[in-house]
Amino acid sequence: MPGHFVVGEAKKLKAMPQIISLDPQDLTGILVDIRRVGEITGRIDEAGVVVDRLEERIGEVAGRTRELPAAKRPRVAVIEWSEPLYAAGHWVPEMIDLAGGLDVLAKAGDPSQTVAWETVLKAQPEILILAPCGYDIPRARKELDALKARSNWSSLPAAKSGRVYLMDANATLSRPGPRIVDGLEDLAQILQPELFPIDASKSRWQRA
């Protein structure tokens, strides 16, 4: 187990360090952990400033999408891996909701999990996002090639409309830290471009 490995390695050090386990399942948990790290490291005030600003940015996104009717919320699938096929979980479905979409493969707070390709086809996502866990956009493009080789790929609404996107999950989706809010803002641009004008010079995602 990774935790046992960390403890074992820590015991080899001259001074046994304090070990904390951070395992947030949603955006609130991520923010709580940032404050927790600030408290443990004696930088609670600095951590508070960071969290306050992140909460402000989250609120800016949520405020624009809160009143969107269901008909204006696209059906979204976030694929974390192509073989085996994984749907992104934990905080990602919550981010999709805040950004103005409807996650059709996962529920907020649930872990990422394998899904059958038939489930993806049945879900009929209008937007499909490739975001391989811990990897960047070049790797996302490779995963996309694998998905395109699957049967009936072209029948997906997202494929028909060209609303297939590649995200740098390592930077903005996979890791539970401050940059997760960058990912939320990126998702908002992808899902609701009318509400969130796209600045190509600052975009961390690509249209496939």
Secondary structure, 3 states (H helix, E strand, C coil): CHHHHHHHHHCCCCCCCCCCCCCCCCHHHHHHHHHHHHHHCCCHHHHHHHHHHHHHHHHHHHHHHCCCCHHHCCEEEEEEEECCEEECCCCHHHHHHHCCCEECCCCCCCCCEECCHHHHHHHCCCEEEECCCCCCHHHHHHHHHHHHCCCCHHHCHHHHHCCEEEECHHHHCCCCCCCHHHHHHHHHHHHCCCCCCCCCCCCCEEEC
